[in-house]
């Protein structure tokens, strides 16, 4: 099952998108039975801001299959968005660029009054 999940939260302390993404990866590693990082790279969103993109394979428990994840964070004012794409484990690395493009397309939008 392929999916994209976007979680949001209010920042209690100031953090950049990259700092939040790195911290999230460190904390997530404790929740997986196994986790292997393929790449931890800087990405640039279409609005020219940057973040860290973690590409990793992880398995939640003995029952679930290992999955491939692309995960980053985007800070918009006091709100942070944790963006995760979960994919089947057999995705070829030659296709990774299309998932980077999806993640990099996220921008902060100010609601109209």
Secondary structure, DSSP 8 states (H G I E B T S, - for coil): --EEEEEEEE-SS---HHHHHHHHHHHHTTT-SEEEEEEEEEEE-TTS-EEEEEEEEEE-SSSS--EEEEEEEEEETTEEEEEEEEE-TT--GGGHHHHHHHHHT--------
